[in-house]
Amino acid sequence: MAAHEARSVHVVVGVDGSPASTAAVAWAAVDAARRGYALRIVHVCEPWAYDIPLDTPPGFRDSVSEHCRGVVEAAADTAREHAPGIEVQPVLKTGRVAEILRREAEDAEQVVVGSRGRGGFTGLVLGSVSLAVAGQVAGSVVVVRDVPERVRGRIVVGFDGSEHSDAALGYAFAEAVRRSARLHAVHTWQMPVLGPGSTAYTRLVEDLSAAERQVAEQTLLPWQEKYPQVEVERTVVCGHPVLTICDAAKDADLVVVGSRGLGALGSAMLGSVSHGVLHHARCPVAVVRVRGEA
């Protein structure tokens, strides 16, 4: 427990001056204030900015450095505007963005990034940095795409009984308490492929549906006992998990998923469900990974 308390002293947000990163800073500042932690704002100047040919215009490198300082200072102003009184720690580093953020995450409560930075193609929903960080940080990464204009007081969490989804449930229940929000827990299942001429289809659907409802109830019970103050709505349905979770999250403040589920390959850092939710959910998405996992 002492190690956890030593680690969880701040929230990290990665910034690059893009509109998405500005939204991420605003979200992260409020989140850090809600948790009672400092906000560490990290801007990374990538090495290529300094390693270009020497015949650059005079003062070019000074201009790059000044721009980088301006980015982190503007982000700090945004944070203080949205969470007055919060402790802000501006950090300026040189290196590869995803690698720096993963290192910064080692002693952070969570990492927040915008869905897309300045380097991405305009048509992409997610950038390379958000995808590289989500699922590879030990703990939680929040990817901020669209922030609801008003607080809805509602969180959606997807769960399938895996270790990662259990971590997601723990995060979601704790977040619901912090926000005094309702929690919508979504559990989906899919029918097995049946051969032609199957005569037991209806009975199979009924049996699977009953079994999945029981799994969902047993999975949620310990969390509901731990957090009795949280109002929980439960959905157990035969359907595609990404579509079902994103549909439930249309009027949510936050959607929470585990980094991998039961169907993911063991070597995959980010499962298909979390990847799909990141692409399609309209609100901020928290991707929760089991701490201590290699």
C-alpha positions in Angstrom: 0.0 0.0 0.0 2.9 2.4 0.8 4.3 1.9 -2.7 0.9 2.7 -4.2 0.6 5.9 -2.1 4.2 6.9 -3.1 3.3 6.5 -6.8 -0.2 8.0 -7.0 0.7 11.7 -6.4 -0.2 13.3 -9.7 -2.1 13.0 -13.0 0.0 13.3 -16.2 -1.4 14.9 -19.4 0.5 14.9 -22.7 0.2 18.1 -24.7 1.3 19.3 -28.2 -0.7 22.5 -28.6 -3.5 20.8 -30.7 -7.2 21.4 -30.0 -7.5 17.8 -28.8 -4.6 18.2 -26.3 -6.1 21.4 -25.0 -9.4 19.5 -24.4 -7.3 16.8 -22.6 -5.6 19.4 -20.4 -9.0 20.9 -19.4 -10.4 17.4 -18.6 -7.2 16.3 -16.8 -7.1 19.5 -14.6 -10.7 18.9 -13.4 -9.8 15.2 -12.8 -6.7 15.9 -10.8 -8.6 18.5 -8.7 -11.3 15.9 -8.0 -8.7 13.4 -6.9 -6.7 16.0 -4.8 -3.6 15.4 -6.9 -1.2 17.7 -8.8 -1.3 17.9 -12.6 1.9 17.2 -14.5 1.8 18.7 -18.0 4.3 17.0 -20.3 5.3 18.4 -23.7 7.9 16.5 -25.7 10.1 18.2 -28.3 11.0 15.4 -30.7 14.7 15.0 -31.7 14.1 15.6 -35.4 13.4 19.3 -34.5 17.0 19.6 -33.6 18.7 17.1 -35.9 17.9 18.7 -39.2 20.7 20.0 -41.4 22.9 22.8 -40.1 22.1 25.3 -42.8 18.8 26.2 -41.1 18.0 29.9 -40.6 19.8 31.7 -37.8 17.9 31.3 -34.5 15.9 28.3 -35.8 16.7 26.1 -32.8 16.0 28.9 -30.4 12.6 29.3 -32.1 11.8 25.6 -31.7 12.7 25.8 -28.0 10.6 28.9 -27.5 7.7 27.2 -29.3 7.9 24.2 -27.0 8.0 26.3 -23.9 5.0 28.3 -25.2 3.0 25.0 -25.6 3.5 23.9 -22.1 3.0 27.4 -20.6 -0.3 27.8 -22.5 -1.4 24.3 -21.3 -0.6 25.3 -17.7 -2.8 28.4 -18.1 -5.6 26.3 -19.4 -5.3 23.9 -16.5 -5.4 26.8 -13.9 -8.4 28.3 -15.7 -10.4 25.0 -15.4 -9.2 24.1 -11.9 -8.1 27.2 -9.9 -5.8 26.4 -7.1 -4.5 23.1 -8.5 -0.8 22.4 -8.3 0.5 22.4 -11.9 3.9 20.9 -12.8 5.0 21.9 -16.3 7.5 19.4 -17.8 9.5 19.9 -21.1 11.5 16.9 -22.4 13.2 15.8 -25.6 12.6 12.3 -27.0 9.9 10.2 -28.5 6.5 11.2 -27.3 5.0 7.7 -26.5 8.2 6.6 -24.8 8.4 9.7 -22.6 4.7 9.4 -21.6 5.1 5.7 -20.8 8.0 6.6 -18.5 6.1 9.5 -16.9 3.2 7.1 -16.2 5.3 4.9 -13.9 4.7 7.1 -10.9 1.4 8.7 -11.9 -2.2 7.9 -11.0 -3.2 8.0 -14.6 -2.3 9.5 -18.0 -4.5 11.7 -20.1 -4.0 12.3 -23.8 -5.9 13.9 -26.7 -7.4 11.6 -29.3 -5.3 13.1 -32.0 -2.3 15.5 -32.1 -0.9 17.9 -34.6 1.0 15.2 -36.5 -2.0 13.1 -37.4 -4.0 12.9 -40.6 -7.1 15.1 -40.4 -9.5 12.2 -41.1 -8.2 10.0 -38.3 -10.2 9.7 -35.1 -7.1 8.4 -33.1 -3.5 9.4 -33.4 -0.4 7.2 -33.1 0.4 8.5 -29.7 -3.0 7.8 -28.1 -2.9 4.3 -29.5 0.7 3.7 -28.5 0.0 4.8 -24.9 -3.4 3.2 -24.3 -3.0 -0.4 -23.2 0.7 0.0 -22.6 0.6 2.0 -19.4 0.3 0.1 -16.1 -2.9 1.6 -14.8 -5.4 3.9 -16.6 -5.1 6.0 -19.8 -7.9 8.4 -20.6 -8.2 9.4 -24.3 -10.1 12.6 -24.7 -11.9 13.1 -28.0 -15.2 15.0 -27.3 -16.1 16.3 -23.8 -19.8 16.7 -23.2 -20.9 20.3 -22.8 -22.7 19.5 -19.6 -22.2 17.0 -16.9 -24.6 14.1 -17.3 -23.7 12.3 -14.1 -23.4 8.9 -15.9 -20.5 6.5 -16.5 -20.6 3.4 -18.7 -18.3 0.4 -18.2 -18.0 -2.7 -20.3 -17.1 -6.0 -18.6 -16.7 -9.6 -19.7 -15.4 -11.4 -16.6 -11.7 -11.1 -17.5 -9.0 -9.7 -15.2 -8.8 -6.6 -17.3 -12.5 -6.0 -17.2 -12.4 -6.5 -13.4 -9.8 -3.7 -13.2 -12.2 -1.6 -15.4 -15.0 -2.2 -13.0 -12.9 -1.2 -10.0 -11.9 2.1 -11.8 -15.5 2.8 -12.9 -17.1 2.3 -9.4 -14.4 4.5 -7.8 -14.9 7.1 -10.4 -18.7 7.0 -9.9 -18.2 7.7 -6.2 -15.9 10.6 -7.0 -18.4 12.1 -9.4 -21.6 11.1 -7.5 -22.5 9.6 -10.8 -24.7 6.7 -11.9 -23.0 3.6 -13.4 -24.2 1.7 -16.4 -22.5 -1.7 -16.5 -22.7 -3.4 -19.9 -22.1 -7.1 -20.4 -22.5 -8.6 -23.9 -22.3 -12.1 -25.3 -22.5 -13.6 -28.8 -24.1 -16.8 -30.1 -21.8 -19.6 -31.1 -21.9 -20.6 -34.8 -24.4 -23.4 -35.3 -24.5 -25.9 -38.1 -27.4 -26.0 -40.6 -30.5 -27.9 -39.4 -29.9 -27.2 -35.7 -33.1 -27.8 -33.8 -32.1 -26.6 -30.4 -31.5 -22.9 -31.3 -34.2 -21.4 -29.1 -33.3 -23.5 -26.1 -29.6 -22.7 -26.5 -30.4 -18.9 -26.6 -32.4 -19.2 -23.5 -29.8 -21.2 -21.6 -26.9 -18.9 -22.7 -28.9 -15.8 -21.8 -29.6 -17.1 -18.4 -26.0 -18.2 -17.9 -24.6 -14.8 -19.0 -27.1 -12.9 -16.7 -25.8 -15.0 -13.8 -22.1 -14.3 -14.7 -22.9 -10.6 -14.9 -24.7 -10.7 -11.5 -21.9 -12.6 -9.8 -19.2 -10.3 -11.3 -20.9 -7.1 -10.2 -22.0 -8.3 -6.7 -18.6 -7.8 -4.9 -18.3 -4.3 -6.4 -21.9 -3.3 -5.4 -21.2 -4.5 -1.9 -18.0 -2.5 -1.8 -19.7 0.6 -3.2 -23.3 0.5 -2.0 -23.8 4.2 -2.6 -23.4 3.8 -6.4 -26.6 3.5 -8.4 -26.1 0.7 -11.0 -27.9 0.0 -14.2 -27.1 -3.4 -15.7 -27.4 -4.4 -19.4 -26.8 -8.1 -20.4 -27.5 -8.6 -24.0 -26.5 -10.8 -27.0 -24.8 -8.3 -29.3 -21.5 -6.8 -30.5 -19.7 -5.3 -27.5 -18.3 -2.2 -29.2 -21.7 -1.2 -30.7 -23.5 -1.9 -27.4 -21.0 0.0 -25.2 -20.9 3.0 -27.6 -24.7 3.1 -27.9 -24.9 3.1 -24.1 -22.3 5.8 -23.8 -24.1 8.3 -26.1 -25.2 10.3 -23.0 -22.3 9.5 -20.7 -19.5 11.6 -19.2 -17.0 8.7 -19.5 -16.8 5.2 -20.8 -14.5 2.7 -19.2 -13.0 -0.5 -20.7 -10.3 -3.0 -19.9 -7.2 -2.9 -22.2 -7.8 -6.6 -23.2 -10.7 -9.0 -22.7 -11.3 -12.7 -22.8 -11.2 -12.8 -26.6 -7.9 -11.0 -27.0 -4.6 -12.6 -28.0 -2.2 -12.9 -25.0 0.4 -10.8 -26.8 -2.0 -7.9 -27.7 -1.6 -4.8 -25.6 -4.9 -3.4 -26.8 -7.9 -5.7 -27.5 -10.4 -5.3 -30.3 -13.1 -4.1 -28.0 -11.1 -1.3 -26.3 -9.7 -0.4 -29.7 -13.2 -0.2 -31.2 -14.6 1.8 -28.3 -11.7 4.3 -28.6 -12.6 4.8 -32.3 -16.3 5.1 -31.9 -17.2 6.5 -28.5 -18.1 10.2 -28.5 -17.1 10.9 -24.9 -13.7 10.4 -23.1 -12.6 6.8 -22.8 -10.6 5.3 -19.9 -8.6 2.2 -20.9 -7.6 0.4 -17.7 -4.8 -2.1 -17.6 -3.9 -4.4 -14.8 -1.1 -2.9 -12.7 2.0 -5.0 -12.5 1.3 -6.8 -15.8 4.4 -7.4 -18.0 
